Amino acid sequence: MNHDPIEPYVGPDEAAKFLGITRLKVIRMSRAGLLPAHPLASGKRRQWRYKLSQLDKHMQRGVDSSYPLVRQ
């Protein structure tokens, strides 16, 4: 039986703060498939949600230096 609490999803603002980058960079990286993100369809615009544990695992694997830097 699993007694682990359910980890909540967070928005791009909290993901950006966790990663130490801008919200815009988080969204651009999500669109490019460079971050583990979960899209929510909302009309014409997609909303992104993240699990901090997945972002942490992703960062521990290394950084993709082929992604162009976004001006902050």
DRENPA-3360 file (N, C-alpha, C; in nm, 2 decimals, always signed):
BEGIN
1 = MNHDPIEP = +0.08/-0.12/+0.00/+0.00/+0.00/+0.00/+0.09/+0.12/+0.00 ~ +0.06/+0.22/-0.09/+0.14/+0.34/-0.10/+0.09/+0.45/+0.00 ~ +0.17/+0.50/+0.09/+0.13/+0.60/+0.18/+0.20/+0.73/+0.15 ~ +0.27/+0.74/+0.04/+0.33/+0.87/+0.00/+0.22/+0.97/-0.04 ~ +0.24/+1.09/+0.01/+0.15/+1.20/-0.02/+0.15/+1.23/-0.17 ~ +0.04/+1.27/-0.23/+0.04/+1.31/-0.37/+0.11/+1.44/-0.39 ~ +0.20/+1.44/-0.48/+0.28/+1.57/-0.51/+0.19/+1.66/-0.59 ~ +0.17/+1.78/-0.55/+0.09/+1.87/-0.63/+0.17/+1.92/-0.76;
9 = YVGPDEAA = +0.09/+1.95/-0.86/+0.15/+2.02/-0.98/+0.16/+2.17/-0.94 ~ +0.26/+2.23/-1.00/+0.29/+2.37/-0.99/+0.28/+2.44/-1.12 ~ +0.26/+2.57/-1.12/+0.26/+2.65/-1.25/+0.40/+2.69/-1.29 ~ +0.41/+2.76/-1.40/+0.54/+2.80/-1.45/+0.61/+2.90/-1.36 ~ +0.54/+2.98/-1.28/+0.61/+3.08/-1.19/+0.69/+3.00/-1.09 ~ +0.62/+2.90/-1.02/+0.69/+2.83/-0.92/+0.80/+2.74/-0.98 ~ +0.78/+2.69/-1.10/+0.89/+2.61/-1.16/+1.01/+2.69/-1.20 ~ +0.98/+2.81/-1.24/+1.09/+2.91/-1.28/+1.17/+2.94/-1.15;
17 = KFLGITRL = +1.10/+2.97/-1.04/+1.17/+3.00/-0.92/+1.25/+2.88/-0.87 ~ +1.20/+2.76/-0.88/+1.27/+2.64/-0.84/+1.40/+2.62/-0.92 ~ +1.39/+2.65/-1.05/+1.50/+2.63/-1.14/+1.60/+2.75/-1.15 ~ +1.55/+2.86/-1.10/+1.64/+2.98/-1.10/+1.64/+3.05/-1.24 ~ +1.54/+3.04/-1.32/+1.53/+3.10/-1.45/+1.40/+3.17/-1.46 ~ +1.38/+3.24/-1.57/+1.26/+3.32/-1.59/+1.14/+3.23/-1.63 ~ +1.02/+3.28/-1.60/+0.89/+3.21/-1.64/+0.89/+3.19/-1.79 ~ +0.93/+3.29/-1.87/+0.93/+3.28/-2.01/+1.02/+3.17/-2.06;
25 = KVIRMSRA = +1.14/+3.16/-2.00/+1.23/+3.05/-2.04/+1.17/+2.91/-2.01 ~ +1.10/+2.90/-1.89/+1.04/+2.77/-1.86/+0.93/+2.74/-1.96 ~ +0.85/+2.83/-2.00/+0.75/+2.81/-2.10/+0.81/+2.77/-2.24 ~ +0.91/+2.84/-2.28/+0.98/+2.81/-2.41/+1.04/+2.68/-2.41 ~ +1.10/+2.64/-2.30/+1.16/+2.51/-2.29/+1.06/+2.40/-2.28 ~ +0.94/+2.43/-2.22/+0.83/+2.33/-2.22/+0.78/+2.31/-2.36 ~ +0.76/+2.41/-2.43/+0.71/+2.40/-2.57/+0.80/+2.32/-2.66 ~ +0.94/+2.34/-2.63/+1.04/+2.27/-2.71/+1.06/+2.13/-2.67;
33 = GLLPAHPL = +0.99/+2.09/-2.56/+1.01/+1.95/-2.51/+1.14/+1.93/-2.43 ~ +1.19/+2.04/-2.38/+1.32/+2.03/-2.30/+1.30/+2.02/-2.15 ~ +1.18/+2.03/-2.11/+1.15/+2.02/-1.96/+1.04/+1.92/-1.95 ~ +1.03/+1.84/-1.84/+0.92/+1.75/-1.82/+0.80/+1.84/-1.77 ~ +0.71/+1.86/-1.87/+0.59/+1.94/-1.84/+0.46/+1.87/-1.88 ~ +0.36/+1.91/-1.82/+0.23/+1.85/-1.85/+0.13/+1.96/-1.90 ~ +0.10/+1.96/-2.03/+0.01/+2.06/-2.08/-0.13/+2.04/-2.05 ~ -0.20/+2.15/-2.02/-0.34/+2.15/-2.00/-0.40/+2.23/-2.12;
41 = ASGKRRQW = -0.49/+2.17/-2.19/-0.55/+2.24/-2.30/-0.65/+2.34/-2.25 ~ -0.64/+2.47/-2.29/-0.73/+2.57/-2.24/-0.75/+2.67/-2.35 ~ -0.85/+2.64/-2.44/-0.88/+2.72/-2.55/-0.76/+2.72/-2.65 ~ -0.72/+2.84/-2.69/-0.61/+2.85/-2.79/-0.48/+2.84/-2.73 ~ -0.47/+2.87/-2.60/-0.34/+2.87/-2.53/-0.33/+2.75/-2.44 ~ -0.21/+2.70/-2.44/-0.18/+2.58/-2.35/-0.13/+2.64/-2.21 ~ -0.17/+2.57/-2.11/-0.12/+2.60/-1.98/-0.03/+2.49/-1.94 ~ +0.08/+2.51/-1.88/+0.17/+2.41/-1.84/+0.17/+2.39/-1.69;
49 = RYKLSQLD = +0.19/+2.27/-1.65/+0.20/+2.23/-1.51/+0.32/+2.14/-1.49 ~ +0.38/+2.14/-1.37/+0.51/+2.08/-1.35/+0.51/+2.01/-1.21 ~ +0.58/+1.90/-1.20/+0.61/+1.84/-1.07/+0.76/+1.87/-1.04 ~ +0.78/+1.93/-0.92/+0.91/+1.97/-0.89/+1.01/+1.85/-0.88 ~ +0.96/+1.74/-0.84/+1.05/+1.62/-0.83/+1.09/+1.58/-0.97 ~ +1.01/+1.59/-1.07/+1.05/+1.56/-1.21/+1.15/+1.66/-1.26 ~ +1.13/+1.79/-1.23/+1.23/+1.89/-1.27/+1.36/+1.87/-1.21 ~ +1.36/+1.83/-1.08/+1.48/+1.80/-1.01/+1.56/+1.68/-1.07;
57 = KHMQRGVD = +1.49/+1.57/-1.10/+1.55/+1.46/-1.17/+1.61/+1.50/-1.31 ~ +1.53/+1.58/-1.38/+1.57/+1.62/-1.51/+1.70/+1.70/-1.50 ~ +1.71/+1.79/-1.40/+1.83/+1.87/-1.39/+1.95/+1.79/-1.34 ~ +1.93/+1.69/-1.27/+2.04/+1.60/-1.22/+2.10/+1.52/-1.33 ~ +2.02/+1.50/-1.44/+2.07/+1.42/-1.56/+2.17/+1.51/-1.64 ~ +2.17/+1.64/-1.63/+2.25/+1.72/-1.70/+2.17/+1.83/-1.78 ~ +2.24/+1.92/-1.83/+2.18/+2.03/-1.90/+2.20/+2.02/-2.05 ~ +2.10/+2.04/-2.13/+2.11/+2.04/-2.28/+2.17/+2.17/-2.32;
65 = SSYPLVRQ = +2.30/+2.17/-2.36/+2.36/+2.30/-2.40/+2.33/+2.34/-2.54 ~ +2.26/+2.25/-2.61/+2.22/+2.29/-2.75/+2.10/+2.38/-2.75 ~ +2.03/+2.40/-2.64/+1.92/+2.49/-2.64/+1.97/+2.64/-2.63 ~ +1.92/+2.72/-2.72/+1.97/+2.86/-2.73/+1.92/+2.93/-2.60 ~ +2.01/+3.02/-2.55/+1.97/+3.10/-2.43/+1.86/+3.20/-2.46 ~ +1.78/+3.22/-2.37/+1.67/+3.31/-2.38/+1.71/+3.43/-2.30 ~ +1.69/+3.55/-2.35/+1.73/+3.67/-2.28/+1.64/+3.69/-2.16 ~ +1.70/+3.72/-2.05/+1.63/+3.74/-1.92/+1.60/+3.88/-1.89;
% end
